[in-house]
Amino acid sequence: MRRKFLLILLVLGSFLVFPRRAQAARLFLDPATNTVSSGEQFNVQVKVDPAGSEVVAIDAVVSFDATKLEAVDVQEVTYFKDETVGTAEGFTYNIENEAGKVYIYSFANVPNFSVSTVGAIATIKFRAKATGTATATFVCQAGEKNDSSVWDKDGNDLLDCAAVGSGTYTIQEGSGGTTEEQPTPEPTSSVSTPTPTALPTTGIETPMSLTVLLGGILLGVGALGLIF
């Protein structure tokens, strides 16, 4: 009985001396796999699972295969929001296609506000550049400052680098995506020179022979008048 009592005291004492650490958080991509055509654009969401911990800021540094993928755009997905305060988020990003990096920063800009649920923080729009298998991963290394992190309100980085997700995307041949429709040229017709048409005849047409005959008769009548 005495040993059980001592064991209980030891267990309780361990909780007091060694406070329980916050659960490790993780970042992951959704979808993690996809098959697209060369030239096609597709979306990948960056999501966080804080494992029940209260987080106030998220740094997501995504590294991708720049020979096969191009980051076209990043759209904010409001993660730090609440019905009582509305949107409480600051958001910024930077794309470096030559280096194959996308930097996403999302944080609560309202004091004493935090979130503990699983959710998306941003959507990356990629364009498939070449056929093959392209990968995307989170840059994460313990002790580094310019990598991915999930911060709590005490300034602790909760991200478990061993638990971060990655993406694998298969790119097939094909134009894919939305292509710009070329306008259909209007048919051209050759313009012909109009054929002149006969003008309508107006008045009374008198033949030349009849005119000459009448003229001769009038002259003869005039001559007879002079004789008589």
C-alpha positions as CSV (number, residue, x, y, z in Angstrom):
1,M,0.0,0.0,0.0
2,R,2.8,2.4,0.9
3,R,4.5,1.6,-2.5
4,K,1.4,2.5,-4.4
5,F,1.1,5.8,-2.5
6,L,4.7,6.7,-3.3
7,L,4.2,5.8,-7.0
8,I,1.1,8.1,-7.2
9,L,3.1,11.0,-5.6
10,L,5.9,10.4,-8.1
11,V,3.6,10.5,-11.1
12,L,1.9,13.7,-9.8
13,G,5.2,15.3,-9.1
14,S,6.4,14.6,-12.6
15,F,3.5,16.6,-14.0
16,L,4.4,19.6,-11.8
17,V,8.1,19.5,-12.4
18,F,8.0,18.7,-16.1
19,P,5.0,20.6,-17.6
20,R,3.4,18.9,-20.6
21,R,4.7,20.2,-23.9
22,A,2.4,21.5,-26.6
23,Q,1.6,19.0,-29.4
24,A,3.7,19.2,-32.5
25,A,2.1,20.9,-35.5
26,R,2.5,20.0,-39.1
27,L,2.1,21.6,-42.6
28,F,0.9,19.6,-45.6
29,L,-0.3,20.1,-49.2
30,D,-3.7,19.3,-50.6
31,P,-3.9,17.4,-52.9
32,A,-0.7,15.6,-52.2
33,T,-0.8,13.8,-55.6
34,N,-2.3,14.8,-59.0
35,T,-1.9,14.0,-62.7
36,V,-2.0,17.0,-65.1
37,S,-1.1,17.8,-68.7
38,S,1.9,19.8,-69.8
39,G,0.8,23.5,-70.0
40,E,-2.1,23.0,-67.6
41,Q,-2.6,25.1,-64.5
42,F,-3.7,23.5,-61.2
43,N,-4.2,24.5,-57.6
44,V,-2.5,23.2,-54.4
45,Q,-3.6,24.3,-51.0
46,V,-1.2,24.8,-48.1
47,K,-2.7,23.6,-44.9
48,V,-1.8,23.5,-41.2
49,D,-2.7,21.1,-38.5
50,P,-1.7,22.7,-35.1
51,A,-2.6,19.5,-33.3
52,G,-4.9,21.4,-30.9
53,S,-2.3,24.0,-30.0
54,E,-3.2,27.7,-30.2
55,V,-1.2,29.3,-33.0
56,V,-0.8,33.0,-34.0
57,A,1.5,32.9,-37.0
58,I,2.5,30.5,-39.8
59,D,5.5,30.6,-42.1
60,A,5.2,28.2,-45.0
61,V,8.2,28.0,-47.3
62,V,7.4,25.7,-50.2
63,S,10.2,24.3,-52.5
64,F,9.2,22.9,-55.9
65,D,10.9,21.5,-59.0
66,A,11.5,24.6,-61.1
67,T,12.3,22.6,-64.2
68,K,8.8,21.2,-64.3
69,L,6.6,23.6,-62.4
70,E,6.0,27.4,-62.4
71,A,4.2,29.2,-59.5
72,V,1.7,31.5,-61.3
73,D,-0.1,33.0,-58.3
74,V,-0.8,32.7,-54.6
75,Q,-4.3,33.3,-53.2
76,E,-5.0,33.9,-49.5
77,V,-7.4,31.5,-47.7
78,T,-8.3,33.3,-44.5
79,Y,-7.2,31.0,-41.6
80,F,-7.2,33.5,-38.7
81,K,-10.9,34.4,-38.6
82,D,-13.5,34.2,-35.9
83,E,-17.3,35.0,-35.8
84,T,-16.7,37.5,-33.0
85,V,-13.9,39.5,-34.5
86,G,-14.2,38.7,-38.2
87,T,-11.1,38.5,-40.3
88,A,-8.0,38.9,-38.0
89,E,-5.3,38.0,-40.5
90,G,-2.3,39.6,-42.0
91,F,-1.0,37.9,-45.1
92,T,1.9,38.3,-47.5
93,Y,3.7,36.1,-50.0
94,N,6.7,36.0,-52.4
95,I,7.3,33.9,-55.5
96,E,10.8,33.0,-56.6
97,N,10.4,30.8,-59.7
98,E,14.1,30.7,-60.6
99,A,14.9,29.3,-57.2
100,G,11.8,27.2,-57.1
101,K,10.5,28.8,-53.8
102,V,7.2,30.2,-52.6
103,Y,7.2,32.1,-49.3
104,I,3.8,32.4,-47.5
105,Y,3.3,34.3,-44.2
106,S,0.0,34.3,-42.4
107,F,-0.5,35.7,-38.9
108,A,-3.2,37.0,-36.5
109,N,-3.2,40.8,-36.4
110,V,-5.5,41.1,-33.4
111,P,-4.1,40.9,-29.9
112,N,-4.7,37.7,-27.9
113,F,-6.3,36.0,-30.9
114,S,-5.2,32.5,-31.9
115,V,-6.6,29.4,-33.8
116,S,-6.3,25.8,-33.0
117,T,-8.1,24.1,-35.9
118,V,-7.0,22.4,-39.1
119,G,-7.3,24.6,-42.1
120,A,-5.9,26.1,-45.3
121,I,-3.8,29.3,-45.2
122,A,-3.2,29.7,-49.0
123,T,-3.7,28.3,-52.5
124,I,-0.8,28.1,-54.9
125,K,-1.6,28.0,-58.6
126,F,1.1,26.0,-60.5
127,R,1.6,25.6,-64.2
128,A,3.0,22.4,-65.5
129,K,6.0,23.2,-67.7
130,A,7.4,19.8,-68.7
131,T,6.5,16.1,-68.6
132,G,7.7,13.9,-65.8
133,T,7.3,13.8,-62.0
134,A,7.5,17.1,-60.1
135,T,7.7,17.3,-56.3
136,A,6.9,20.1,-53.8
137,T,8.1,20.1,-50.2
138,F,8.3,22.4,-47.2
139,V,11.7,23.8,-46.3
140,C,12.0,22.9,-42.6
141,Q,15.1,22.5,-40.5
142,A,15.3,22.8,-36.7
143,G,17.0,26.0,-35.6
144,E,16.7,27.8,-38.9
145,K,15.0,31.2,-39.0
146,N,14.1,31.4,-42.7
147,D,12.2,28.2,-43.1
148,S,8.7,27.0,-42.3
149,S,7.4,27.5,-38.8
150,V,4.1,27.4,-36.8
151,W,4.2,29.8,-33.9
152,D,2.2,29.9,-30.7
153,K,1.5,33.1,-28.7
154,D,4.6,32.4,-26.5
155,G,6.9,32.5,-29.4
156,N,7.5,28.8,-29.6
157,D,7.9,27.1,-33.0
158,L,5.5,24.1,-32.8
159,L,6.3,22.7,-36.3
160,D,7.6,19.1,-36.4
161,C,9.9,19.0,-39.4
162,A,9.8,15.2,-39.5
163,A,6.0,15.4,-39.9
164,V,5.6,17.9,-42.8
165,G,3.9,16.8,-45.9
166,S,4.9,16.9,-49.5
167,G,3.4,16.7,-53.0
168,T,4.1,14.6,-56.0
169,Y,2.6,15.6,-59.4
170,T,2.7,13.6,-62.6
171,I,2.8,15.7,-65.8
172,Q,1.7,14.1,-69.0
173,E,2.1,15.2,-72.6
174,G,-0.6,17.4,-73.9
175,S,-1.5,21.1,-74.3
176,G,-3.8,21.0,-71.2
177,G,-5.1,24.0,-69.4
178,T,-7.1,26.8,-71.0
179,T,-5.8,27.9,-74.3
180,E,-6.7,31.3,-75.9
181,E,-9.2,30.8,-78.6
182,Q,-8.1,32.2,-81.9
183,P,-10.7,34.3,-83.7
184,T,-12.0,32.8,-86.8
185,P,-11.1,35.0,-89.8
186,E,-14.0,36.4,-91.7
187,P,-14.2,35.1,-95.3
188,T,-12.9,37.5,-97.8
189,S,-14.5,37.9,-101.2
190,S,-12.9,39.3,-104.3
191,V,-14.4,42.6,-105.3
192,S,-15.3,42.6,-109.0
193,T,-15.5,45.7,-111.1
194,P,-19.2,46.4,-111.7
195,T,-20.4,45.8,-115.3
196,P,-21.9,49.0,-116.7
197,T,-25.5,48.6,-117.5
198,A,-27.5,50.4,-120.2
199,L,-29.2,53.4,-119.0
200,P,-33.0,53.5,-119.6
201,T,-34.1,55.2,-122.8
202,T,-36.0,58.4,-122.2
203,G,-38.1,60.5,-124.7
204,I,-38.8,59.6,-128.3
205,E,-36.0,58.2,-130.4
206,T,-36.0,59.5,-134.1
207,P,-34.1,57.5,-136.7
208,M,-31.4,59.4,-138.5
209,S,-32.8,58.4,-142.0
210,L,-36.3,59.8,-141.2
211,T,-34.8,63.1,-140.0
212,V,-32.9,63.5,-143.3
213,L,-36.0,62.8,-145.4
214,L,-38.2,65.3,-143.5
215,G,-35.5,67.9,-143.9
216,G,-35.4,67.4,-147.6
217,I,-39.2,67.8,-147.9
218,L,-39.3,71.0,-146.0
219,L,-36.6,72.5,-148.2
220,G,-38.5,71.6,-151.3
221,V,-41.7,73.2,-150.0
222,G,-39.8,76.3,-149.2
223,A,-38.3,76.5,-152.7
224,L,-41.8,76.2,-154.3
225,G,-43.0,79.0,-152.1
226,L,-40.4,81.3,-153.6
227,I,-41.2,80.4,-157.2
228,F,-44.9,81.1,-156.8
